[in-house]
Each structure stands twice: as structure tokens, then as C-alpha cells.
Amino acid sequence: MHAASVLPRRSVLLAAVVLLALAAPAAAHAASWATTSSNWGGYAVSQPGTRFGHVSATWVAPSVSCGSGGRRYSAVWLGLGGLHSTSQALEQIGTEADCAGGKGYYSAWYELVPAAPVKLGLTVRPGDTMSASVTVSGRSVKLFIANRTRGTSFSKQLDVAQVDVSSAEWIVEAPSACGDNGNCRALPLANFATTSFAGVKATSATGHTGTISDPAWSAVAITLSPQPRSTRFTTDQGTGTATPVDLSPAGDAFAVTYQAAQNAAPGAPAAN
């Protein structure tokens, strides 16, 4: 697998652990829950009985620090579905920032899990402002992503066999390599420094639009931590973490920051 030519799979939240109810927030913008995952970092919203029809945001495409070599991967995306342990689908679109041979590679993609990812011909460079949305109506999925810096965009509408609209997410991910037996491995996370989301919104199937902190649903703050907690979903050692920070008072903007593992320098290859 070469980061410059083959796009790794993204996946549902297979390894969510340490799911904790937070104390009653002093401000409405605090997350309702916190969790640790070995592949996702960012925010998600869900609520029993609520189905989502639309999710959108903007972000600045990060620059990866690749060091002396080693393959490392990161994806920034938004989507619907995939949060819960019972999820069998996920509709998502975003950008990729990977390292191979000490060089950064950047791209855009979409993926309708369980189908394979599709790499787009949209040019992405570090510092470009991206905006994207996913809209689901019945089995119809509309995907949109635009590079506002370069004035280019991609849109596509597809009918799929299954969808998951039980959650909405804004995520930085360590993409996964999955075998035919269903076991998945989170690939080493690239040092993306900081990724900032803005204009974060989700719309329910009944037409209610809100931000992460909207009282119509519960928010979960997800920290990506590489420690393996599951025999089904493991991770390479020596990779870094990704932590959501600085949720705005309105709940419509936040950042995700990278921190190198204690046993690995930023950009260094992971131990195998």
C-alpha cells in the first residue's frame, strides 16, 4: 500500500472505549459524553429516535510533517452514520494527508461504507479551505466537496443498498487496513499538527438544523488514542493521538490537535 497511489479504507468506529457521561455542563457548548477511539478524533452527535439528513462544515487542509520516512496516514472528513457499535454503513467525504518516503501526499475522496473508498480528481494542498456536505434521503446519498481556495468542486448523487443516518460526525481519522476476515488495523497516524473545523451543522430528517451543542441531540467528544483495546481492531504502536479542543460557545467550530506518542518523535516511522 503506497500513500501516493492507494487510498486506505476509513471505517466505522470499531474501537470506541471508555464511554463516560460528563458532569452536567456549566455551559451549553460542553459535550454530553466523552469517548476514546483507536481510529477517530473529533465530535459526533446522535439521539435515540433521531435520524439525520444532512451534515456540513468547512476545514483547512492540514500539512503533514513526515520526518525521515515511514508511511503514515490521516483523513479529515464529515459524514452520517458509523458511530454506534451496531452500525453497518457510513456515508462520508473528506481529504487525505499521508506520508510516504518522507514526503506528503494530499487528496480528496468519498466512501460509502461498506463499499471501497473512491479517490477524487480534486487538487488539495496544505492550507486550502475545504467545504463539504453529505445529504441522505431514503437510499439516495448526495456528496459534495469544494476547494474554496482554488474554486473547484465535486458533487455526486448515488443510490445505495443501505445507509446509516443515526449520527453525524466531524472527524480526523487514522485510516484502517482491513482483512478479508473482518479484522481491521488502524494505520499509523500522520502528524497533521492541527485541523480546524468551522461552520459545523447537522440537520435532522424532520428539518431541524443545529450545531454540535444543540440540545436536540447529545454530543460526544472523541479522542483518538492508539492503544489497542480490542482483538478485532488493533493499531500500530508508536503513533500519535488526536484530541478535539476549543469547541466554540456556539458549538459550530473546534480544532483537533496531534500529539506524538511518548515513544516516537513527530513524523518518525511507527514500530512494526
C-alpha positions, 0 to 999 in steps of 0.5 A: 500500500503506497500513500501516493497511489492507494487510498486506505479504507476509513471505517466505522468506529470499531474501537470506541472505549471508555464511554463516560457521561460528563458532569452536567455542563456549566455551559451549553457548548460542553459535550454530553459524553466523552469517548476514546477511539483507536481510529477517530478524533473529533465530535459526533452527535446522535439521539435515540429516535433521531435520524439525520439528513444532512451534515456540513462544515468547512476545514483547512487542509492540514500539512503533514510533517513526515520526518525521515520516512515511514508511511503514515496516514490521516483523513479529515472528513464529515459524514452520517452514520458509523458511530454506534457499535451496531452500525453497518454503513457510513456515508462520508467525504473528506481529504487525505494527508499521508506520508510516504518516503518522507514526503506528503501526499494530499487528496480528496475522496468519498466512501460509502461504507461498506463499499471501497473508498473512491479517490477524487480528481480534486487538487488539495494542498496544505492550507486550502479551505475545504467545504463539504456536505453529505445529504441522505434521503431514503437510499439516495446519498448526495456528496459534495466537496469544494476547494474554496481556495482554488474554486473547484468542486465535486458533487455526486448523487448515488443510490445505495443498498443501505445507509446509516443516518443515526449520527453525524460526525466531524472527524480526523481519522487514522485510516484502517487496513482491513482483512478479508476476515473482518479484522481491521488495523488502524494505520499509523497516524500522520502528524497533521499538527492541527485541523480546524473545523468551522461552520459545523451543522447537522440537520435532522430528517424532520428539518431541524438544523443545529450545531454540535451543542444543540440540545436536540441531540447529545454530543460526544467528544472523541479522542483518538488514542492508539492503544489497542483495546480490542482483538478485532481492531488493533493499531500500530504502536508508536503513533500519535493521538488526536484530541478535539479542543476549543469547541466554540460557545456556539458549538459550530467550530473546534480544532483537533490537535496531534500529539506524538506518542511518548515513544516516537518523535513527530513524523518518525516511522511507527514500530512494526 
